[in-house]
Amino acid sequence: MERVYIIPLRDVKRVPRTIRSPKAIRLVREFLKKHMKSDDIKIDTSVNEKIWERGIQKVPPKIKVKAVKEEDGSVSVTLVE
């Protein structure tokens, strides 16, 4: 199963500045656990680099990703450009 999601990261702006990017990564993982119904989420380095692109404080407001669910239940996430 393959799907494209636009994940809103605006809730990350409510946390302290020094933990925004790590919180955004956790939020992406939680979003995909909920929507793809799997506990095994593998985030590609391109997604990580996009979130950390402007540092720990300035997280993008949203991110567009492609999630592919394998037959064994694992989900791999890549950035859509």
N, CA, C and O of each residue as an XYZ file, in Angstrom:
324
protein
N       0.846     -1.168      0.000
C       0.000      0.000      0.000
C       0.898      1.239      0.000
O       1.869      1.313      0.753
N       0.569      2.183     -0.830
C       1.385      3.396     -0.968
C       0.478      4.612     -0.907
O      -0.523      4.685     -1.621
N       0.829      5.573     -0.051
C       0.024      6.782      0.104
C       0.918      8.003      0.252
O       2.055      7.914      0.715
N       0.375      9.141     -0.153
C       1.069     10.420      0.005
C       0.301     11.230      1.041
O      -0.913     11.399      0.936
N       1.017     11.728      2.037
C       0.407     12.514      3.109
C       1.076     13.876      3.197
O       2.273     14.012      2.947
N       0.282     14.887      3.558
C       0.817     16.192      3.950
C       0.638     16.265      5.463
O      -0.484     16.377      5.958
N       1.736     16.203      6.183
C       1.693     16.148      7.645
C       1.830     17.565      8.200
O       2.850     18.214      7.969
N       0.826     18.057      8.925
C       0.932     19.395      9.515
C       1.854     19.373     10.735
O       1.711     18.525     11.616
N       2.783     20.297     10.776
C       3.725     20.387     11.895
C       3.524     21.670     12.694
O       4.413     22.070     13.445
N       2.380     22.316     12.545
C       2.161     23.595     13.216
C       2.067     23.455     14.734
O       2.337     24.416     15.453
N       1.686     22.270     15.239
C       1.605     22.076     16.680
C       2.981     22.089     17.340
O       3.085     22.271     18.553
N       4.029     21.899     16.554
C       5.391     21.897     17.086
C       5.783     23.299     17.550
O       6.656     23.442     18.405
N       5.156     24.321     17.004
C       5.487     25.701     17.386
C       5.104     26.013     18.836
O       5.553     27.016     19.391
N       4.286     25.167     19.446
C       3.838     25.403     20.818
C       4.821     24.897     21.871
O       4.677     25.208     23.053
N       5.818     24.119     21.450
C       6.795     23.593     22.405
C       7.995     24.541     22.481
O       8.150     25.392     21.605
N       8.841     24.418     23.498
C      10.023     25.280     23.585
C      10.923     25.166     22.349
O      10.999     24.115     21.713
N      11.594     26.262     22.029
C      12.387     26.343     20.800
C      13.469     25.291     20.696
O      13.802     24.853     19.594
N      14.021     24.880     21.818
C      15.174     23.985     21.782
C      14.817     22.522     21.538
O      15.716     21.691     21.405
N      13.524     22.186     21.475
C      13.144     20.787     21.227
C      12.183     20.644     20.051
O      11.518     19.616     19.927
N      12.097     21.646     19.193
C      11.115     21.615     18.112
C      11.390     20.549     17.059
O      10.477     19.803     16.704
N      12.594     20.452     16.555
C      12.875     19.462     15.516
C      12.747     18.026     16.025
O      12.147     17.205     15.332
N      13.278     17.682     17.194
C      13.035     16.321     17.696
C      11.551     16.025     17.901
O      11.102     14.906     17.653
N      10.797     17.014     18.348
C       9.357     16.843     18.527
C       8.667     16.631     17.177
O       7.717     15.854     17.082
N       9.141     17.321     16.134
C       8.559     17.160     14.797
C       8.782     15.746     14.269
O       7.890     15.176     13.640
N       9.951     15.178     14.513
C      10.226     13.804     14.093
C       9.292     12.846     14.821
O       8.747     11.929     14.207
N       9.101     13.047     16.115
C       8.186     12.186     16.874
C       6.752     12.349     16.373
O       6.004     11.373     16.309
N       6.364     13.579     16.015
C       5.021     13.835     15.515
C       4.782     13.139     14.178
O       3.694     12.611     13.948
N       5.789     13.128     13.285
C       5.685     12.414     12.004
C       5.493     10.926     12.261
O       4.663     10.282     11.619
N       6.252     10.387     13.192
C       6.149      8.964     13.519
C       4.756      8.619     14.082
O       4.166      7.605     13.708
N       4.235      9.472     14.987
C       2.910      9.239     15.563
C       1.819      9.343     14.503
O       0.888      8.538     14.499
N       1.920     10.322     13.605
C       0.948     10.502     12.532
C       0.881      9.257     11.658
O      -0.204      8.787     11.317
N       2.042      8.729     11.300
C       2.066      7.560     10.423
C       1.643      6.285     11.149
O       1.069      5.390     10.528
N       1.910      6.183     12.436
C       1.404      5.040     13.206
C      -0.114      5.023     13.180
O      -0.733      3.970     13.030
N      -0.706      6.198     13.326
C      -2.158      6.312     13.358
C      -2.780      6.023     11.987
O      -3.763      5.287     11.896
N      -2.217      6.590     10.937
C      -2.841      6.508      9.621
C      -2.487      5.242      8.851
O      -3.292      4.767      8.051
N      -1.306      4.691      9.075
C      -0.908      3.475      8.358
C      -1.118      2.219      9.204
O      -0.952      1.104      8.709
N      -1.482      2.395     10.473
C      -1.783      1.285     11.385
C      -0.637      0.281     11.488
O      -0.813     -0.919     11.280
N       0.538      0.810     11.814
C       1.720     -0.015     11.985
C       2.610      0.610     13.051
O       2.639      1.831     13.203
N       3.334     -0.226     13.786
C       4.246      0.279     14.805
C       5.679      0.389     14.303
O       6.509      1.039     14.939
N       5.979     -0.235     13.171
C       7.336     -0.249     12.628
C       7.448      0.822     11.537
O       7.131      0.563     10.376
N       7.899      2.024     11.911
C       8.014      3.160     10.996
C       9.491      3.435     10.754
O      10.248      3.630     11.705
N       9.912      3.453      9.484
C      11.293      3.758      9.122
C      11.311      5.069      8.343
O      10.837      5.140      7.209
N      11.866      6.103      8.969
C      11.913      7.432      8.362
C      13.219      7.576      7.596
O      14.295      7.330      8.140
N      13.120      7.975      6.333
C      14.280      8.161      5.475
C      15.065      9.401      5.916
O      14.516     10.297      6.557
N      16.336      9.440      5.570
C      17.174     10.580      5.949
C      16.739     11.864      5.254
O      16.988     12.950      5.777
N      16.094     11.773      4.088
C      15.637     12.980      3.392
C      14.565     13.708      4.203
O      14.537     14.939      4.222
N      13.689     12.967      4.868
C      12.666     13.580      5.720
C      13.333     14.248      6.919
O      12.984     15.371      7.284
N      14.286     13.558      7.523
C      15.008     14.103      8.665
C      15.762     15.377      8.283
O      15.743     16.358      9.027
N      16.421     15.364      7.133
C      17.175     16.539      6.695
C      16.258     17.707      6.377
O      16.622     18.857      6.621
N      15.072     17.434      5.836
C      14.116     18.505      5.532
C      13.632     19.184      6.814
O      13.496     20.407      6.855
N      13.372     18.399      7.852
C      12.910     18.976      9.122
C      14.027     19.761      9.799
O      13.779     20.825     10.365
N      15.258     19.246      9.746
C      16.395     19.891     10.390
C      17.080     20.921      9.494
O      18.105     21.477      9.887
N      16.546     21.191      8.307
C      17.183     22.053      7.312
C      17.518     23.451      7.856
O      18.601     23.970      7.586
N      16.617     24.054      8.607
C      16.819     25.405      9.127
C      17.147     25.413     10.617
O      17.025     26.442     11.282
N      17.563     24.257     11.137
C      17.989     24.197     12.526
C      16.935     23.602     13.441
O      15.899     23.102     13.000
N      17.233     23.672     14.721
C      16.364     23.045     15.710
C      15.125     23.890     15.994
O      14.110     23.354     16.439
N      15.185     25.191     15.747
C      14.098     26.085     16.132
C      13.080     26.340     15.029
O      11.900     26.522     15.327
N      13.495     26.359     13.765
C      12.619     26.764     12.665
C      12.181     25.545     11.856
O      12.783     25.202     10.839
N      11.137     24.913     12.327
C      10.591     23.720     11.683
C       9.625     24.159     10.580
O       8.903     25.139     10.766
N       9.590     23.458      9.429
C       8.610     23.825      8.396
C       7.180     23.612      8.901
O       6.945     22.725      9.721
N       6.224     24.413      8.421
C       4.845     24.288      8.916
C       4.157     22.990      8.491
O       3.251     22.519      9.179
N       4.573     22.412      7.375
C       4.027     21.132      6.934
C       5.053     20.436      6.061
O       5.981     21.068      5.554
N       4.884     19.125      5.886
C       5.829     18.336      5.107
C       5.046     17.291      4.323
O       4.108     16.685      4.840
N       5.443     17.087      3.068
C       4.761     16.132      2.188
C       5.624     14.880      2.071
O       6.774     14.945      1.635
N       5.055     13.732      2.467
C       5.808     12.481      2.481
C       5.034     11.388      1.740
O       3.815     11.454      1.585
N       5.785     10.384      1.292
C       5.187      9.190      0.693
C       5.460      8.025      1.622
O       6.612      7.747      1.957
N       4.399      7.340      2.041
C       4.512      6.207      2.954
C       4.173      4.931      2.192
O       3.134      4.849      1.538
N       5.049      3.941      2.280
C       4.852      2.653      1.618
C       4.825      1.574      2.689
O       5.782      1.411      3.446
N       3.725      0.843      2.743
C       3.589     -0.241      3.716
C       3.936     -1.560      3.039
O       3.317     -1.950      2.049
N       4.929     -2.233      3.587
C       5.381     -3.517      3.052
C       4.454     -4.633      3.517
O       3.576     -4.419      4.352
N       4.658     -5.815      2.970
C       3.817     -6.958      3.337
C       4.042     -7.421      4.778
O       3.136     -7.973      5.402
N       5.243     -7.197      5.302
C       5.516     -7.611      6.683
C       4.997     -6.606      7.711
O       5.132     -6.839      8.912
N       4.403     -5.488      7.262
C       3.813     -4.515      8.165
C       4.667     -3.298      8.428
O       4.203     -2.350      9.063
N       5.898     -3.295      7.962
C       6.761     -2.135      8.189
C       6.410     -1.032      7.182
O       5.980     -1.306      6.062
N       6.602      0.205      7.604
C       6.292      1.367      6.778
C       7.570      2.155      6.551
O       8.262      2.512      7.504
N       7.885      2.428      5.281
C       9.047      3.265      4.971
C       8.537      4.603      4.437
O       7.628      4.659      3.609
N       9.146      5.669      4.933
C       8.691      7.030      4.647
C       9.793      7.774      3.906
O      10.943      7.795      4.345
N       9.435      8.386      2.773
C      10.380      9.205      2.006
C       9.744     10.564      1.714
O       8.527     10.732      1.798
N      10.586     11.513      1.375
C      10.142     12.864      1.072
C       9.634     12.936     -0.363
O      10.217     12.325     -1.258
N       8.544     13.684     -0.590
C       8.015     13.905     -1.939
C       8.457     15.279     -2.394
O       8.276     16.264     -1.679
N       9.027     15.349     -3.568
C       9.451     16.646     -4.129
C       8.776     16.884     -5.448
O       9.000     17.918     -6.078
